[in-house]
Structure formats: structure tokens, C-alpha cells
């Protein structure tokens, strides 16, 4: 991958939010990638009939919905509407998780697939448990922290709301949108953090497309290659050695959690 935002941790991004040029490069690459993936999925458009209740159709529809949500997230972040973008992250993750759950032929999945076609909701715990109990367990462990973060954003915990405030005189909270003028007064920290989180979700989305056999590894590699720019915008505020040391510590911390 070219832009280092693709492998940046959300925590580090929040603490060092001023990599504007790198974020712009990521936005260009992500926009291109999501467009290419969308066009790839549209090759199956006009393939399925209304009364088709197949597994393949359900998975395809869910991934189409997921890619559209990711495009919306990116568009909102580019326009600095991070509050709205943060509410869509969990939607995108749960949509691709449901698609992954439907990939398989055991009777429980078939029953839930039929319920889904009958317009019933498949509980989140069902497909999360599936990911934990199958070959996707490694992904499930990696998702624990993501789900925790996304849950806090969706349920509007104090910290998630505080991302939209800065500290004024005597540590008084000042809401960023009070004097906003075309986004110029938006706090950079949450935007930087959400770019990193979006990068991780997009990467996992493309992995899931391959795992569910909607795309081959070669096809996905070609899509990634077409999207990534040849030159990386360098970091401005941390050299590569310090960044490497920081990532090692973060990985060790994540291993302790799981």
C-alpha cells in the first residue's frame, strides 16, 4: 500500500492529527479503490430476479450496500463531517459480517437466510459468534477492539461526543461547530482518527470479498494496484524508526487484549 494511512493505528492518528497531505493522498486512493470495487460488483447487476432467494444474491446485495456505505463515509470525512461518518462505520462492518455469515451451507445459516428474505432481522450476536467459532476467528479477535470503538461511537459515550469539543479558557468546553466556516474550524484529531479507522474497515471489506468468492485474489490485487499512487507522501511529524517502534508496542498491546 502507498499512503501510510492504510496501516496507521487510530490511536496514533488521533495523537498526531496533522498529516494533512497524507490524508489527502489516502482519500484519493480510497475513492479510486471504492469506485473500482463498486464497478466490479456492478458486473452482476441485472443478474438476479426479484423472487430469487439464493445465498449468492444475498451476499452480493450486502456487499453492494457495504461499498456504498464506505463511499458515504469517505465523502463525509473529506467534507469534515466526522460526526455523521462515525455513525456509519459500524453499519459497514456489520453488513460485511452478515454477508460473511451467509457464506456457507449449514442448516442454521439457511434458516437465517430465509428469515432475512422474509424481512426479519438477523441478530448481531449470531454472525459475530459464527466469526468467532470458525476459520474467521483471527479476524474476530482483531475486530474486538474495532467493535468496542464503534459501539462507543454509535451509543454516543462521553468520549465520543467530546471529540467535537476543544478546550477554551479555564478548560471550558467549546463546541467546534459554533463558529464553523466551511469546515475550517473543525478539530483535526477525530478526522485523522476516523481516516485511519476507515482505512482498516476498507481493507477488511476487500478481504471479505475474496473470502466470499465475489472476487479472486488476482482480481482484488489488480483493483488495489490501480488505486494506489506510485509515490508515498512522507510523514511530517514522526520518522520511520519511531513509527515502527510505536506500531510494535501497539501490536503487543492488541495481543494482550485478545
C-alpha positions as CSV (number, residue, x, y, z in Angstrom):
1,X,0.0,0.0,0.0
2,X,1.2,3.5,-0.7
3,X,-0.4,6.0,1.7
4,X,0.7,5.2,5.2
5,X,-2.8,6.0,6.4
6,X,-3.7,2.5,5.2
7,X,-1.8,0.9,8.1
8,X,-2.0,3.7,10.6
9,X,-3.5,2.9,14.0
10,X,-6.4,5.1,15.1
11,X,-4.8,5.9,18.4
12,X,-1.6,7.2,16.8
13,X,-3.6,9.1,14.2
14,X,-5.6,10.9,17.0
15,X,-2.4,11.9,18.8
16,X,-0.7,13.1,15.6
17,X,-3.5,14.6,13.5
18,X,-1.6,17.0,11.3
19,X,-0.6,14.7,8.4
20,X,-3.0,16.6,6.0
21,X,-1.2,15.8,2.7
22,X,-1.1,12.1,3.6
23,X,-4.8,12.1,4.4
24,X,-5.5,13.7,1.1
25,X,-3.5,11.0,-0.7
26,X,-5.4,8.3,1.2
27,X,-8.7,10.0,0.3
28,X,-7.7,9.9,-3.4
29,X,-6.6,6.3,-3.3
30,X,-9.7,5.2,-1.3
31,X,-12.1,7.0,-3.6
32,X,-10.5,5.3,-6.6
33,X,-10.5,1.9,-5.0
34,X,-14.1,2.1,-3.8
35,X,-15.2,3.2,-7.3
36,X,-13.3,0.3,-8.9
37,X,-14.7,-2.2,-6.5
38,X,-18.2,-0.8,-7.0
39,X,-17.9,-1.1,-10.8
40,X,-16.6,-4.7,-10.3
41,X,-19.7,-5.6,-8.2
42,X,-22.0,-4.0,-10.8
43,X,-20.9,-6.6,-13.3
44,X,-23.5,-8.8,-11.6
45,X,-26.2,-6.1,-11.8
46,X,-29.3,-7.4,-13.6
47,X,-28.3,-10.9,-12.8
48,X,-30.8,-11.8,-10.0
49,X,-34.5,-12.0,-10.3
50,X,-36.9,-10.5,-7.7
51,X,-38.0,-13.8,-6.2
52,X,-34.5,-15.3,-6.2
53,X,-33.7,-16.3,-2.6
54,X,-30.2,-17.6,-3.2
55,X,-27.2,-17.3,-1.0
56,X,-25.3,-15.6,-3.8
57,X,-27.8,-12.9,-4.3
58,X,-28.0,-12.0,-0.6
59,X,-24.2,-11.8,-0.3
60,X,-23.9,-9.7,-3.4
61,X,-26.6,-7.3,-2.2
62,X,-25.0,-6.9,1.2
63,X,-21.6,-6.2,-0.3
64,X,-23.2,-3.6,-2.6
65,X,-24.8,-1.9,0.4
66,X,-21.4,-2.1,2.2
67,X,-19.5,-0.4,-0.6
68,X,-22.0,2.4,-0.8
69,X,-21.8,3.0,2.9
70,X,-18.0,3.1,2.8
71,X,-18.2,5.6,-0.1
72,X,-20.5,7.7,2.0
73,X,-18.1,7.6,5.0
74,X,-15.2,8.8,2.8
75,X,-17.3,11.6,1.3
76,X,-18.3,12.8,4.8
77,X,-14.8,12.7,6.1
78,X,-13.5,14.6,3.1
79,X,-16.0,17.3,3.8
80,X,-15.1,17.1,7.5
81,X,-18.5,15.9,8.7
82,X,-16.9,13.3,11.0
83,X,-19.9,13.1,13.4
84,X,-22.0,11.6,10.6
85,X,-19.3,9.4,9.2
86,X,-18.6,7.8,12.6
87,X,-22.2,6.6,12.8
88,X,-21.8,4.7,9.6
89,X,-18.7,2.7,10.4
90,X,-20.4,0.1,12.4
91,X,-23.1,-0.2,9.8
92,X,-20.5,-1.1,7.2
93,X,-18.8,-3.6,9.4
94,X,-21.9,-5.4,10.4
95,X,-23.1,-5.5,6.8
96,X,-20.0,-7.3,5.7
97,X,-20.1,-9.6,8.7
98,X,-23.6,-10.6,7.8
99,X,-22.5,-11.3,4.2
100,X,-19.7,-13.5,5.6
101,X,-22.1,-15.3,7.8
102,X,-24.4,-16.2,4.9
103,X,-21.4,-17.7,3.1
104,X,-21.8,-21.4,4.0
105,X,-24.4,-24.1,3.7
106,X,-25.2,-25.4,7.2
107,X,-28.8,-25.5,8.2
108,X,-28.7,-22.7,10.7
109,X,-27.4,-20.3,8.1
110,X,-30.0,-21.4,5.6
111,X,-32.7,-20.8,8.2
112,X,-31.5,-17.3,8.9
113,X,-31.1,-16.6,5.2
114,X,-34.7,-17.5,4.7
115,X,-35.7,-15.3,7.6
116,X,-33.7,-12.5,6.1
117,X,-35.5,-12.8,2.8
118,X,-38.7,-12.7,4.8
119,X,-37.7,-9.3,6.1
120,X,-36.6,-10.4,9.6
121,X,-33.5,-9.1,11.3
122,X,-30.6,-11.5,11.9
123,X,-29.3,-10.6,15.4
124,X,-25.7,-9.3,15.5
125,X,-24.7,-11.9,18.1
126,X,-25.4,-14.7,15.6
127,X,-22.9,-13.7,12.9
128,X,-20.4,-12.5,15.4
129,X,-20.4,-15.9,17.1
130,X,-20.0,-17.5,13.8
131,X,-16.9,-15.5,13.0
132,X,-15.5,-16.5,16.4
133,X,-16.3,-20.2,16.1
134,X,-15.0,-20.7,12.5
135,X,-11.9,-20.1,10.4
136,X,-12.6,-16.4,10.7
137,X,-11.6,-16.4,14.4
138,X,-8.4,-14.5,13.8
139,X,-10.5,-11.7,12.2
140,X,-12.9,-11.8,15.1
141,X,-10.0,-11.2,17.6
142,X,-8.8,-8.3,15.5
143,X,-12.4,-7.0,15.5
144,X,-12.8,-6.9,19.2
145,X,-11.2,-3.5,19.6
146,X,-12.9,-2.2,16.5
147,X,-16.3,-3.3,17.7
148,X,-15.6,-1.7,21.0
149,X,-14.7,1.6,19.4
150,X,-17.6,1.5,17.0
151,X,-20.1,0.7,19.8
152,X,-19.0,3.7,21.8
153,X,-19.3,5.9,18.7
154,X,-22.8,4.6,18.0
155,X,-24.0,4.8,21.6
156,X,-22.6,8.3,22.0
157,X,-20.5,7.9,25.0
158,X,-19.0,10.9,26.7
159,X,-15.6,10.5,24.9
160,X,-17.2,10.0,21.5
161,X,-19.1,13.3,21.9
162,X,-16.1,15.1,23.4
163,X,-14.3,14.6,20.0
164,X,-16.3,17.5,18.8
165,X,-15.2,19.9,21.5
166,X,-12.0,21.8,22.2
167,X,-10.8,23.4,25.5
168,X,-11.2,27.1,25.9
169,X,-10.1,29.3,28.8
170,X,-10.2,27.7,32.2
171,X,-10.8,24.3,30.5
172,X,-14.3,25.3,29.4
173,X,-15.7,23.1,26.6
174,X,-16.2,24.8,23.3
175,X,-18.2,23.1,20.6
176,X,-16.4,23.1,17.3
177,X,-19.4,23.9,15.1
178,X,-20.4,27.1,16.9
179,X,-18.3,29.3,14.7
180,X,-17.7,26.9,11.9
181,X,-17.0,28.4,8.4
182,X,-16.9,25.7,5.7
183,X,-15.1,23.3,8.0
184,X,-12.1,25.5,8.7
185,X,-12.6,25.3,12.5
186,X,-13.1,21.5,12.6
187,X,-10.9,19.7,15.1
188,X,-8.3,17.7,13.2
189,X,-8.0,14.9,15.8
190,X,-11.2,13.0,15.2
191,X,-10.9,13.4,11.4
192,X,-7.4,11.9,11.5
193,X,-8.5,9.1,13.7
194,X,-11.5,8.2,11.5
195,X,-9.4,8.2,8.4
196,X,-7.3,5.5,10.0
197,X,-10.3,3.6,11.1
198,X,-11.9,3.8,7.7
199,X,-8.7,2.5,6.1
200,X,-8.8,-0.6,8.3
201,X,-12.5,-1.2,7.5
202,X,-12.0,-0.8,3.7
203,X,-9.0,-3.2,3.9
204,X,-11.1,-5.8,5.7
205,X,-14.0,-5.3,3.3
206,X,-11.8,-6.2,0.3
207,X,-10.5,-9.2,2.2
208,X,-14.1,-10.4,2.8
209,X,-14.9,-10.0,-0.9
210,X,-12.2,-12.5,-1.7
211,X,-13.2,-14.8,1.2
212,X,-16.8,-14.9,0.0
213,X,-15.6,-15.6,-3.6
214,X,-17.1,-12.5,-5.1
215,X,-13.6,-11.7,-6.3
216,X,-10.5,-13.7,-6.8
217,X,-7.2,-12.7,-5.2
218,X,-5.8,-11.7,-8.5
219,X,-8.8,-9.5,-9.3
220,X,-8.6,-7.8,-5.9
221,X,-4.8,-7.3,-6.3
222,X,-5.4,-5.6,-9.7
223,X,-8.0,-3.3,-8.1
224,X,-5.7,-2.3,-5.3
225,X,-2.8,-1.7,-7.7
226,X,-4.9,0.6,-9.9
227,X,-5.9,2.7,-6.9
228,X,-2.6,3.2,-5.2
229,X,-0.3,6.1,-6.2
230,X,3.3,5.3,-7.1
231,X,4.9,7.7,-4.5
232,X,4.1,7.8,-0.8
233,X,3.5,11.2,0.8
234,X,6.1,11.1,3.6
235,X,5.3,11.6,7.3
236,X,5.8,15.1,8.6
237,X,6.0,14.5,12.3
238,X,7.4,11.1,13.0
239,X,10.4,9.3,11.5
240,X,10.1,5.7,10.3
241,X,12.1,4.3,13.2
242,X,9.9,5.9,15.9
243,X,6.7,4.9,14.0
244,X,8.0,1.3,13.7
245,X,8.6,1.1,17.5
246,X,5.2,2.6,18.2
247,X,3.5,0.0,16.0
248,X,5.3,-2.9,17.6
249,X,4.1,-1.7,21.0
250,X,0.6,-1.3,19.7
251,X,0.6,-4.8,18.2
252,X,1.9,-6.3,21.6
253,X,-0.9,-4.4,23.4
254,X,-3.5,-5.8,21.0
255,X,-2.2,-9.3,21.5
256,X,-2.6,-8.8,25.3
257,X,-6.2,-7.8,24.8
258,X,-7.1,-10.8,22.8
